[in-house]
């Protein structure tokens, strides 16, 4: 397990608040909202009682899911992210510093009434946790959604090999990731894909996921979901994440 967590810094909390609650850029839909809406759509064929949002960051997708699900657990490795989500839930607002130019910043106020889930947000429960070592209480879900998570886990197999135990029969696992495998986060021996195996064959992450999940899940669909992260007033990250949707056997 990593001892240092870059996501505990105020700068990263502000950036993720802006990513999840700030303006949309270049015509790209808010990523957390898009993922939640797509997950809600995929799960309409089953009951929508309990959902788990892993890697929830500052909580936007969890709040979006409460509009369809009776109960949503939002879990993130960063306590600072969880604190921001809880503050927004309890007070209805949160203020963060948005990077401008150089050392200049803009003070942004987020208000729950801007997003339409002020009443339903009470159905979300936030807690700090490790996706590779989740507490036993996180179980019996109709949906587990893990957005841009697997390539940031120290040992993703620990998560993928056991997640079926937490999902009801005919429930869904929704994964998104741009598959940016880096040894900074995951030792290469634990990469799911993005490498050449001992036989000289290229292994994609989707192939690796299928190998790990096919015993307990059926792959229902894949689609690309773009996102934009604002770094400064004139610098943005534009990334394409792949969503894979898996139905529990």
C-alpha positions as CSV (number, residue, x, y, z in Angstrom):
1,X,0.0,0.0,0.0
2,X,1.2,3.5,-0.8
3,X,2.2,5.6,2.2
4,X,2.0,8.9,0.3
5,X,-1.3,10.1,-1.1
6,X,-1.1,13.0,-3.5
7,X,-4.8,13.4,-3.4
8,X,-4.8,14.8,0.2
9,X,-3.5,18.2,-1.0
10,X,-5.7,21.3,-1.0
11,X,-4.8,21.9,-4.6
12,X,-6.0,18.5,-5.7
13,X,-9.2,18.8,-3.7
14,X,-9.9,22.2,-5.4
15,X,-9.1,20.7,-8.8
16,X,-11.5,17.8,-8.3
17,X,-14.2,20.1,-7.0
18,X,-13.8,22.1,-10.2
19,X,-13.8,18.9,-12.3
20,X,-17.0,17.6,-10.7
21,X,-18.9,20.8,-10.0
22,X,-17.4,23.4,-12.2
23,X,-18.2,24.5,-15.8
24,X,-18.1,22.2,-18.7
25,X,-15.4,22.8,-21.3
26,X,-15.2,22.4,-25.1
27,X,-18.6,20.8,-25.3
28,X,-17.6,17.8,-23.2
29,X,-20.3,16.7,-20.6
30,X,-19.4,16.6,-16.9
31,X,-17.7,13.3,-16.5
32,X,-19.2,12.3,-13.1
33,X,-22.7,13.2,-14.3
34,X,-22.2,11.3,-17.6
35,X,-20.9,8.2,-15.9
36,X,-23.7,8.2,-13.3
37,X,-26.4,8.7,-16.0
38,X,-25.0,5.9,-18.1
39,X,-24.8,3.6,-15.1
40,X,-28.4,4.4,-14.2
41,X,-29.4,3.6,-17.8
42,X,-27.6,0.2,-17.8
43,X,-29.1,-0.9,-14.5
44,X,-32.7,-0.2,-15.4
45,X,-33.2,-3.9,-16.2
46,X,-32.6,-4.8,-12.5
47,X,-33.6,-3.3,-9.2
48,X,-32.0,0.0,-8.3
49,X,-31.8,-0.2,-4.5
50,X,-28.1,-0.1,-3.5
51,X,-25.1,1.4,-5.3
52,X,-21.4,1.7,-4.5
53,X,-19.4,4.5,-6.0
54,X,-15.7,3.6,-5.7
55,X,-13.2,6.4,-6.2
56,X,-16.1,8.9,-5.6
57,X,-13.7,11.8,-5.1
58,X,-15.7,14.8,-4.0
59,X,-19.0,13.0,-4.5
60,X,-20.7,14.3,-7.7
61,X,-21.5,10.8,-9.2
62,X,-22.7,9.5,-5.8
63,X,-25.1,12.4,-5.6
64,X,-26.3,11.8,-9.2
65,X,-26.9,8.1,-8.4
66,X,-29.2,9.0,-5.5
67,X,-31.7,10.2,-8.0
68,X,-32.3,6.6,-9.0
69,X,-31.0,4.4,-6.1
70,X,-32.4,4.1,-2.6
71,X,-28.9,4.1,-1.0
72,X,-25.5,5.1,-2.3
73,X,-22.2,4.5,-0.6
74,X,-19.4,6.8,-1.8
75,X,-15.9,5.6,-1.0
76,X,-12.6,7.2,-1.8
77,X,-9.0,6.6,-0.6
78,X,-8.6,10.3,0.1
79,X,-10.0,11.5,3.3
80,X,-9.8,15.1,2.0
81,X,-12.0,14.2,-0.9
82,X,-14.5,12.6,1.4
83,X,-14.5,15.6,3.7
84,X,-15.4,17.9,0.8
85,X,-18.3,15.6,-0.2
86,X,-19.6,15.5,3.3
87,X,-19.3,19.3,3.7
88,X,-21.3,19.8,0.5
89,X,-23.9,17.3,1.7
90,X,-24.3,18.7,5.2
91,X,-24.2,22.4,4.4
92,X,-25.4,22.5,0.8
93,X,-22.4,24.4,-0.4
94,X,-18.6,24.4,-0.6
95,X,-16.1,27.0,-1.7
96,X,-12.8,26.2,-3.4
97,X,-10.0,28.0,-5.1
98,X,-9.8,27.7,-8.9
99,X,-6.4,28.1,-10.5
100,X,-6.2,31.2,-12.7
101,X,-2.9,32.6,-14.1
102,X,0.3,32.0,-12.2
103,X,-0.5,32.6,-8.5
104,X,-3.9,34.1,-9.2
105,X,-7.0,32.2,-8.2
106,X,-10.8,32.5,-8.5
107,X,-13.0,31.7,-5.5
108,X,-15.8,29.5,-6.6
109,X,-18.9,28.7,-4.5
110,X,-20.8,25.5,-5.3
111,X,-24.4,25.3,-4.1
112,X,-26.5,22.1,-4.1
113,X,-29.5,23.9,-5.6
114,X,-27.5,24.2,-8.9
115,X,-27.6,20.5,-9.6
116,X,-31.0,19.2,-8.7
117,X,-30.1,16.6,-6.1
118,X,-30.5,18.7,-2.9
119,X,-33.4,16.5,-1.7
120,X,-32.0,13.1,-2.8
121,X,-28.4,13.7,-1.6
122,X,-29.3,12.5,1.9
123,X,-29.4,8.9,0.5
124,X,-25.6,9.1,0.1
125,X,-23.2,7.9,2.8
126,X,-19.5,8.8,2.4
127,X,-16.5,7.1,3.9
128,X,-12.8,6.8,3.4
129,X,-11.7,3.3,2.2
130,X,-9.3,1.2,0.1
131,X,-10.8,-0.5,-3.0
132,X,-8.2,-3.2,-2.6
133,X,-9.3,-3.9,1.0
134,X,-12.9,-2.9,1.4
135,X,-14.7,-3.4,4.7
136,X,-17.1,-6.4,4.9
137,X,-20.1,-4.0,5.3
138,X,-19.8,-3.0,1.6
139,X,-22.0,-5.7,0.0
140,X,-25.3,-6.6,-1.6
141,X,-25.1,-3.9,-4.3
142,X,-27.1,-3.7,-7.5
143,X,-24.4,-1.5,-9.0
144,X,-20.8,-1.0,-8.2
145,X,-19.2,1.9,-10.2
146,X,-15.5,2.5,-10.2
147,X,-14.6,5.5,-12.3
148,X,-11.0,6.1,-13.4
149,X,-9.8,3.8,-10.5
150,X,-8.2,0.6,-11.7
151,X,-5.1,2.1,-13.1
152,X,-4.5,4.0,-9.8
153,X,-4.8,1.0,-7.5
154,X,-1.6,-0.5,-6.0
155,X,-2.8,-4.1,-6.8
156,X,-6.0,-4.0,-8.9
157,X,-6.4,-7.7,-9.0
158,X,-7.3,-7.7,-5.3
159,X,-10.3,-5.5,-6.2
160,X,-11.2,-7.3,-9.4
161,X,-10.9,-10.9,-8.0
162,X,-13.4,-10.2,-5.2
163,X,-15.8,-7.5,-6.3
164,X,-18.3,-10.1,-7.5
165,X,-18.9,-11.1,-3.8
166,X,-20.3,-7.6,-3.2
167,X,-22.7,-7.5,-6.1
168,X,-26.2,-9.2,-6.3
169,X,-27.0,-11.7,-9.0
170,X,-27.9,-9.8,-12.2
171,X,-26.3,-6.6,-10.6
172,X,-23.8,-4.5,-12.6
173,X,-20.1,-3.5,-12.3
174,X,-19.3,-0.4,-14.3
175,X,-15.6,0.4,-14.8
176,X,-14.1,3.5,-16.5
177,X,-10.4,4.1,-17.1
178,X,-8.1,5.8,-19.6
179,X,-5.7,2.9,-18.9
180,X,-2.8,5.2,-18.1
181,X,-0.7,2.6,-16.3
182,X,2.2,4.1,-14.4
183,X,4.6,2.5,-11.9
184,X,4.2,5.6,-9.8
185,X,0.8,4.1,-8.8
186,X,1.0,0.4,-9.7
187,X,4.0,-1.8,-9.9
188,X,4.3,-3.2,-13.4
189,X,3.8,-6.8,-12.3
190,X,0.3,-5.8,-11.2
191,X,-0.7,-4.0,-14.4
192,X,-3.9,-5.5,-15.9
193,X,-2.9,-4.6,-19.4
194,X,-0.7,-2.2,-21.4
195,X,2.3,-4.6,-21.6
196,X,3.8,-7.3,-23.7
197,X,3.6,-10.8,-22.2
198,X,6.3,-13.5,-22.0
199,X,5.1,-14.8,-25.4
200,X,5.7,-11.4,-27.1
201,X,1.9,-10.7,-27.3
202,X,0.5,-7.3,-26.6
203,X,-2.1,-7.4,-23.8
204,X,-4.8,-4.7,-23.7
205,X,-6.4,-3.7,-20.4
206,X,-9.9,-4.8,-21.7
207,X,-8.4,-8.3,-22.4
208,X,-6.9,-8.3,-18.9
209,X,-10.2,-7.3,-17.4
210,X,-12.0,-10.0,-19.3
211,X,-9.6,-12.7,-18.1
212,X,-10.1,-11.6,-14.5
213,X,-13.9,-11.0,-14.6
214,X,-15.3,-13.6,-17.1
215,X,-15.9,-16.3,-14.5
216,X,-18.4,-14.1,-12.6
217,X,-19.5,-11.5,-15.1
218,X,-20.7,-11.1,-18.6
219,X,-19.4,-8.1,-20.6
220,X,-22.5,-6.2,-21.7
221,X,-21.0,-3.1,-23.4
222,X,-18.1,-0.8,-23.9
223,X,-18.1,2.8,-24.8
224,X,-15.8,5.8,-24.8
225,X,-16.5,8.6,-22.3
226,X,-14.4,11.8,-22.6
227,X,-13.5,14.2,-19.9
228,X,-11.8,17.5,-19.4
229,X,-9.9,18.6,-16.3
230,X,-9.1,22.3,-16.0
231,X,-5.6,22.9,-14.7
232,X,-5.4,26.6,-15.2
233,X,-7.3,29.2,-17.2
234,X,-5.4,28.2,-20.3
235,X,-4.4,24.6,-19.7
236,X,-6.7,21.6,-19.8
237,X,-6.5,17.8,-19.9
238,X,-8.7,16.2,-22.5
239,X,-8.8,12.4,-22.0
240,X,-10.9,9.5,-23.3
241,X,-11.9,7.0,-20.7
242,X,-13.3,3.6,-21.7
243,X,-16.4,2.4,-19.9
244,X,-16.9,-1.3,-19.6
245,X,-20.2,-2.7,-18.3
246,X,-20.3,-6.1,-16.7
247,X,-23.4,-8.0,-15.5
248,X,-23.0,-10.4,-12.6
249,X,-23.8,-14.0,-13.4
